[in-house]
Amino acid sequence: MPSAPKTLFEGNLLLKSLDAEDRALLAPHLERVECQRGDTLFSAGAEVSCISFPCDQTVATLIVAMRDGRGAETATVGREGAVGGVVSSGFLPASTSAVIQIGGPVLRIEAVRLQEAKRASASLRNLFTRYADCLLAQVLQSVACNALHPIEERCLRWLLTLQDRIGTDVLPVTHELLAAMLGVQRTYLTRILRTLQQQGLIEVGRGRITILSRSEMEEVACECHGVVVRHYATVLGAVSNSAGRLVSVDPPPATGATGSAEPVALA
């Protein structure tokens, strides 16, 4: 893969957090690609040969599809993270599909190259172990939320999660997309959005949803969004600004006699 310009590290918070030595391990193997909405990074059952780092406002979602054609989002990943075999050696079958929901630049690296870099750097191993824990925490919280909380609260959680990653009040979300992410019929979702709009939380437009009051949304939403945000802050050192946008990652250093990362609790 061709070398990636240094400035591209700035678009992804995981990569931006790397020191010069770790950047040097990855830079020769990174490839920048432009992804469009609907592009599939990998499909369930396929071997994952590359790790993808969404940059800037690019957002990917991990989706589980059922035999009847229905599906639901299990995690939303933006500039704070990566999708693919982030802790494995790669070339393992994917359990979900990763689909681009908001298009933009993505940095890719072959799984084998990332594995080589992690073997050479304790700080890289530490970073990706901690990130993998946070991603799993998001998935597990989503499972609990989908099972226990009403659709209105689930909808607010998803909108807040998206705003965290793109940092704008106007979210480029259609009814079709949001209904697919939540695993409900569009007509049902339309009624839910109308209710949330009447409460003064959002404004629904053509191909977009505008957040009118984030603070009120956080009060009305279930605790799941806040739980995940706090876990990212504690385990990964993720920092959010006053508007809720994720702006940096500063993971605690690797510890232990061998210099490898401590195991991080996955529950």
BELMOVEN-V346476 format. One record per backbone hydrogen bond with DSSP energy under -0.5 kcal/mol. NH is the residue of the N-H (numbers start at 1). CO is the residue of the C=O. If there is no record, write none. Layout:
<<NH/CO> <NH/CO>>
This chain:
<<4/27> <8/5> <9/6> <10/7> <11/8> <12/9> <13/79> <14/79> <16/12> <17/13> <18/15> <23/19> <24/20> <25/21> <26/22> <27/23> <28/24> <29/26> <30/26> <30/27> <31/108> <33/106> <35/33> <35/104> <38/100> <39/36> <41/39> <41/98> <42/98> <45/94> <46/43> <48/92> <49/47> <51/109> <52/83> <53/107> <54/52> <55/105> <56/11> <58/55> <59/102> <60/77> <61/99> <62/75> <63/61> <63/97> <64/72> <65/63> <66/70> <69/66> <72/64> <73/181> <74/62> <75/62> <77/60> <81/78> <83/52> <86/84> <91/48> <94/46> <97/63> <98/42> <99/61> <99/97> <100/39> <101/59> <102/59> <104/35> <106/33> <107/53> <108/31> <109/51> <111/49> <113/110> <114/110> <115/111> <116/112> <117/113> <118/114> <119/115> <120/116> <121/117> <121/118> <125/121> <126/122> <127/123> <128/124> <129/125> <130/126> <131/127> <132/128> <133/129> <134/130> <135/131> <136/132> <137/133> <138/134> <139/135> <140/136> <141/137> <142/138> <143/139> <144/140> <145/141> <146/142> <147/143> <148/144> <149/145> <154/150> <155/151> <156/152> <157/153> <158/154> <159/155> <160/156> <161/157> <162/158> <163/159> <164/160> <165/161> <165/162> <166/162> <167/163> <171/169> <171/209> <172/170> <173/171> <178/174> <179/175> <180/176> <181/177> <182/178> <183/179> <184/179> <189/185> <190/186> <191/187> <192/188> <193/189> <194/190> <195/191> <196/192> <197/193> <198/194> <199/195> <200/197> <201/196> <202/196> <203/210> <205/203> <205/208> <207/205> <208/205> <209/171> <210/203> <211/169> <211/209> <212/201> <212/210> <213/201> <217/213> <218/214> <219/215> <220/216> <221/217> <225/222> <227/223> <228/224> <229/225> <230/226> <231/227> <232/228> <233/229> <234/230> <235/231> <236/231> <236/232> <237/232> <237/233> <238/232> <239/248> <241/245> <244/241> <246/164> <247/239> <248/239> <250/237> <259/256>>
